[in-house]
């Protein structure tokens, strides 16, 4: 596996984390971050590494642009989340505000990537892109979600735009996930697409609170489980959700669909707690591989 580029000076907003198995335990072998991005590793060695992202001010202000690079060696285990919801502050000047995550997972590695939901404030504009390259035998649990804003304060579906894009490919971890030294998976002929998902919500396309957009719900999340290390959890989730009865006007909606080597769950909730509880319940099936329950300290 190619070493992380920690020898390269970090630019503003850049960060990296490298996890390798050392004497049979997952270990942080390189890490760093440049403000406004912050990276904490309270468990830097053990059955799994636990890492938390944060930022100055607790969120993105107008003009913030951050990048995070993750590299997991063969058999390594890593749980990565955020300290709290990612707040996106007002941006009336429409300055670029975005985040990019790129991750490379070697054979047998497991990444549980579960940041808290993004919370776009009124008049905010934000986009994020997350790309994962999985070597054969690697596994990924990916959580991606957002809120309507600050409904408790009456600020609901008032942001300017929100965009999120997730791509997962199967390839090798010896090189960049793009062909010919590219920085992303686009155009890599030797790679196989496993999952591609994109969403854009913009106020210029009509009311975000419309019945066929946000509607009565305030919290949306996607949970992807793909790869050999998460197969049992994926199969259990697909079977469980498929057996649930439909309830008219339910406060929490959950769907499950099979994807290559796994399952994708979609959640929509009127309140935050049921969404988080549902996510945690499915992710808890991975606790034995992580060696502990990191969500007991996160939620």
Secondary structure as GFF3:
##gff-version 3
##sequence-region A 1 299
A	DSSP	beta_strand	14	22	.	.	.	ID=ss1
A	DSSP	beta_strand	25	33	.	.	.	ID=ss2
A	DSSP	beta_strand	37	43	.	.	.	ID=ss3
A	DSSP	beta_strand	45	46	.	.	.	ID=ss4
A	DSSP	beta_strand	49	55	.	.	.	ID=ss5
A	DSSP	three_ten_helix	56	58	.	.	.	ID=ss6
A	DSSP	beta_strand	59	60	.	.	.	ID=ss7
A	DSSP	beta_strand	65	72	.	.	.	ID=ss8
A	DSSP	beta_strand	77	82	.	.	.	ID=ss9
A	DSSP	beta_strand	86	88	.	.	.	ID=ss10
A	DSSP	beta_strand	98	105	.	.	.	ID=ss11
A	DSSP	beta_strand	110	114	.	.	.	ID=ss12
A	DSSP	beta_strand	118	120	.	.	.	ID=ss13
A	DSSP	beta_strand	125	134	.	.	.	ID=ss14
A	DSSP	beta_strand	139	147	.	.	.	ID=ss15
A	DSSP	beta_strand	149	150	.	.	.	ID=ss16
A	DSSP	three_ten_helix	151	153	.	.	.	ID=ss17
A	DSSP	beta_strand	155	156	.	.	.	ID=ss18
A	DSSP	beta_strand	161	170	.	.	.	ID=ss19
A	DSSP	three_ten_helix	179	181	.	.	.	ID=ss20
A	DSSP	beta_strand	192	202	.	.	.	ID=ss21
A	DSSP	three_ten_helix	203	205	.	.	.	ID=ss22
A	DSSP	beta_strand	219	227	.	.	.	ID=ss23
A	DSSP	three_ten_helix	228	230	.	.	.	ID=ss24
A	DSSP	alpha_helix	231	242	.	.	.	ID=ss25
A	DSSP	beta_strand	252	259	.	.	.	ID=ss26
A	DSSP	beta_strand	262	269	.	.	.	ID=ss27
A	DSSP	alpha_helix	272	283	.	.	.	ID=ss28
A	DSSP	three_ten_helix	284	286	.	.	.	ID=ss29
A	DSSP	alpha_helix	287	290	.	.	.	ID=ss30
A	DSSP	alpha_helix	295	298	.	.	.	ID=ss31
###
